Amino acid sequence: MEESDLLKLFKDLENECKNLKNELFKLAWYMRGGLTYQEALHLSPDERAIIGNIVKENLDTAKKTGQPFF
């Protein structure tokens, strides 16, 4: 593998790690203590997607009803 290919691969992996951390911190924030960052690290991709969908549904409901979404 060429050095440039390796550098691109490492950059892509670094971006994936940053995106995952961002997603996990958001989940922990939305859960308001119901899920810690450390617990979120142990979630599978399917579990993260399910929780993310629940958060989205609740956010959409809050917007439609005018209720606060803290």
Residue pairs with C-beta under 8 A, 6 or more apart in sequence:
1 9
23 48
23 52
24 37
24 40
24 41
24 43
24 48
25 37
25 40
27 35
27 40
27 43
27 48
27 51
27 52
27 55
28 35
28 36
28 37
28 39
28 40
30 55
31 51
32 70
35 51
40 48
43 51
58 69
59 69
61 67
62 68
62 69
63 69
